[in-house]
Amino acid sequence: METFDAIVVGAGVAGLTAARLLAQAGQGVLVLEARDRIGGRTWTEHADGFTTDRGASWIHGIDGNPLAQVVDAFGMRSVEFTVGSYQSHSRPIAYYGPAGERLSEEASHAFGEDIREFDSHLAATIGVSVPGSSYADAIEETLTALDWEASRAARVREFMYHRAEEQYGVSAGNLDAHGLDDDSVEGDEVVFPEGFGELAAHLAKGLDIRLDHVVTRVQWSPDGARVMCGQGGFSAAKVIVTVPIGILKSGDFEFSPALPEPLTDAIAGFEMNNFEKVFLRFPRKFWDHDVYAIRQQGDAGTWWHSWYDLTDLHGVPTLLTFAAGPSALETRGWSDGHIAESVLQALRGIYGELVETPEHVLVTNWQDDPFSRGSYAYMTPGSRTEHHDLLATPVAGVLHLAGEATWGEDPATVTAALRSGHRAAQNILGRELPFKTLSDRI
Ligand SMILES: Cc1cc2nc3c(=O)[nH]c(=O)nc-3n(C[C@H](O)[C@H](O)[C@H](O)COP(=O)(O)OP(=O)(O)OC[C@H]3O[C@@H](n4cnc5c(N)ncnc54)[C@H](O)[C@@H]3O)c2cc1C
């Protein structure tokens, strides 16, 4: 059996970060990856001359974010696109009212101010909410206290529901009241014209990565661990497991002995979400110019309400929208054509006959991906924010969990993946490591 200092399960950003830092420190490291590619939930598709991020696209705020330093150090080109965190009005957004009319600048501004005011009351409600309350409970309680006129309240309510759906891929009723506590963006958001996938490619350089190795069992004791997959077993003094929550909960991935508390309790409180991207490439741009996004209010926007203009990024007229939460569940078995037609129908409510037939449609399917089983994890009602970091509690000095769900400050992001991998490497080496060395050679 091959033996290593450390084995890392999963070649996503968390695993590659941990493996790179350990290898740079002189450890013998093996990375086992189930898929036939690296990057995990950062996955850039290059096809027909187009670059498409099927997984993550945004850094949600670059100020004080080590991920921003790391992508800079690797020389990755980024462009500002500060609309990826379901902002109401920090950048130009074309709002369309329930009847399909474009809102004036004053009306859009007033709506943005309503959201700002509501948010501060909502934060106070959540701060004193009883454990087990959902985000929807907190929204309703806040609306009742504010007693706003019916249509004003309706616009704010639907925005908050859509925020839970777009940010966490889950209906507000199924998300813990604290599920969006991390939802603040420090500084600009950026995206990557050459794709977020470049990050994994840089992190992977010089590492021993075995693709198509589906790990089924991690056997651990205070003396070390054995990691089993179809190709056989590998042993190491330390193991870092970075598979998504969906895999940990699937029954296809076994720990022997079973994970102890507090990890099991923490895992139980998270679920993988329902969240898909829909890219539509058109021959001509028929929508508003100089806006970051287009938003439909009211019943017409129940499923498809927000479109993001990627034209400048892709160099061709392109809109991105999301099937998020209930709409992702409902459309899960639909063909791409069926989904596109449903989205176009919603766009016709705004632009009528101007709507063109798309030349190309791409719909992701993370819900049915056997190695993620969803896009990212969310907190079910009753789970606690600190459960994220509890997941990373080292077990017997041998076993470490890392990955987006294990980082409490900004979970569900690439930043969280990077930071969690960095923490696992620090825990193993027993010393602090700077992020900037990640771009050094191994
Ligand atoms: C559609 C979508 C949009 C997103 N948008 C953004 C965004 O704009 N900004 C942002 O910051 N974040 C975004 N995210 C979230 C972000 O992509 C993730 O939080 C991050 O990439 C997770 O990294 P990770 O290393 O924790 O997990 P992963 O990237 O999932 O890495 C885990 C690895 O483990 C492998 N694996 C699974 N099971 C096994 C097994 N049994 N044996 C061996 N290997 C296994 C997987 O194949 C995978 O490569 C998005 C995600 C999706 C899907």
PDBQT file of the ligand as one rigid body, heavy atoms in Angstrom, charges set to zero:
ROOT
HETATM    1  C1  LIG A 501     -23.661  26.938  -9.831  1.00  0.00    +0.000 C 
HETATM    2  C2  LIG A 501     -22.748  27.435  -8.747  1.00  0.00    +0.000 A 
HETATM    3  C3  LIG A 501     -22.507  28.775  -8.620  1.00  0.00    +0.000 A 
HETATM    4  C4  LIG A 501     -21.662  29.239  -7.605  1.00  0.00    +0.000 A 
HETATM    5  N1  LIG A 501     -21.371  30.568  -7.559  1.00  0.00    +0.000 NA
HETATM    6  C5  LIG A 501     -20.406  30.995  -6.725  1.00  0.00    +0.000 A 
HETATM    7  C6  LIG A 501     -19.888  32.292  -6.843  1.00  0.00    +0.000 A 
HETATM    8  O1  LIG A 501     -20.263  33.055  -7.743  1.00  0.00    +0.000 OA
HETATM    9  N2  LIG A 501     -18.942  32.693  -5.945  1.00  0.00    +0.000 N 
HETATM   10  C7  LIG A 501     -18.462  31.855  -4.984  1.00  0.00    +0.000 A 
HETATM   11  O2  LIG A 501     -17.603  32.267  -4.202  1.00  0.00    +0.000 OA
HETATM   12  N3  LIG A 501     -18.924  30.589  -4.866  1.00  0.00    +0.000 NA
HETATM   13  C8  LIG A 501     -19.868  30.137  -5.724  1.00  0.00    +0.000 A 
HETATM   14  N4  LIG A 501     -20.268  28.839  -5.682  1.00  0.00    +0.000 N 
HETATM   15  C9  LIG A 501     -19.790  27.983  -4.596  1.00  0.00    +0.000 C 
HETATM   16  C10 LIG A 501     -18.340  27.514  -4.819  1.00  0.00    +0.000 C 
HETATM   17  O3  LIG A 501     -18.204  27.014  -6.111  1.00  0.00    +0.000 OA
HETATM   18  C11 LIG A 501     -18.016  26.451  -3.788  1.00  0.00    +0.000 C 
HETATM   19  O4  LIG A 501     -18.276  26.943  -2.494  1.00  0.00    +0.000 OA
HETATM   20  C12 LIG A 501     -16.543  26.013  -3.827  1.00  0.00    +0.000 C 
HETATM   21  O5  LIG A 501     -16.062  25.862  -5.130  1.00  0.00    +0.000 OA
HETATM   22  C13 LIG A 501     -16.438  24.704  -3.054  1.00  0.00    +0.000 C 
HETATM   23  O6  LIG A 501     -15.105  24.252  -3.053  1.00  0.00    +0.000 OA
HETATM   24  P1  LIG A 501     -14.742  22.960  -2.186  1.00  0.00    +0.000 P 
HETATM   25  O7  LIG A 501     -13.326  22.666  -2.446  1.00  0.00    +0.000 OA
HETATM   26  O8  LIG A 501     -15.226  23.148  -0.809  1.00  0.00    +0.000 OA
HETATM   27  O9  LIG A 501     -15.669  21.803  -2.787  1.00  0.00    +0.000 OA
HETATM   28  P2  LIG A 501     -15.675  21.114  -4.293  1.00  0.00    +0.000 P 
HETATM   29  O10 LIG A 501     -15.269  22.157  -5.247  1.00  0.00    +0.000 OA
HETATM   30  O11 LIG A 501     -16.962  20.492  -4.406  1.00  0.00    +0.000 OA
HETATM   31  O12 LIG A 501     -14.488  20.093  -4.132  1.00  0.00    +0.000 OA
HETATM   32  C14 LIG A 501     -14.689  18.814  -3.587  1.00  0.00    +0.000 C 
HETATM   33  C15 LIG A 501     -14.103  17.786  -4.521  1.00  0.00    +0.000 C 
HETATM   34  O13 LIG A 501     -14.329  16.486  -3.967  1.00  0.00    +0.000 OA
HETATM   35  C16 LIG A 501     -14.595  15.603  -5.038  1.00  0.00    +0.000 C 
HETATM   36  N5  LIG A 501     -15.278  14.420  -4.522  1.00  0.00    +0.000 N 
HETATM   37  C17 LIG A 501     -16.579  14.286  -4.185  1.00  0.00    +0.000 A 
HETATM   38  N6  LIG A 501     -16.822  13.045  -3.750  1.00  0.00    +0.000 NA
HETATM   39  C18 LIG A 501     -15.649  12.377  -3.802  1.00  0.00    +0.000 A 
HETATM   40  C19 LIG A 501     -15.266  11.051  -3.490  1.00  0.00    +0.000 A 
HETATM   41  N7  LIG A 501     -16.137  10.155  -3.036  1.00  0.00    +0.000 N 
HETATM   42  N8  LIG A 501     -13.954  10.698  -3.684  1.00  0.00    +0.000 NA
HETATM   43  C20 LIG A 501     -13.047  11.583  -4.162  1.00  0.00    +0.000 A 
HETATM   44  N9  LIG A 501     -13.383  12.856  -4.479  1.00  0.00    +0.000 NA
HETATM   45  C21 LIG A 501     -14.665  13.251  -4.295  1.00  0.00    +0.000 A 
HETATM   46  C22 LIG A 501     -15.425  16.421  -5.977  1.00  0.00    +0.000 C 
HETATM   47  O14 LIG A 501     -15.440  15.866  -7.285  1.00  0.00    +0.000 OA
HETATM   48  C23 LIG A 501     -14.737  17.779  -5.900  1.00  0.00    +0.000 C 
HETATM   49  O15 LIG A 501     -13.754  17.926  -6.899  1.00  0.00    +0.000 OA
HETATM   50  C24 LIG A 501     -21.083  28.341  -6.700  1.00  0.00    +0.000 A 
HETATM   51  C25 LIG A 501     -21.317  26.978  -6.841  1.00  0.00    +0.000 A 
HETATM   52  C26 LIG A 501     -22.116  26.518  -7.863  1.00  0.00    +0.000 A 
HETATM   53  C27 LIG A 501     -22.280  25.043  -8.055  1.00  0.00    +0.000 C 
ENDROOT
TORSDOF 0
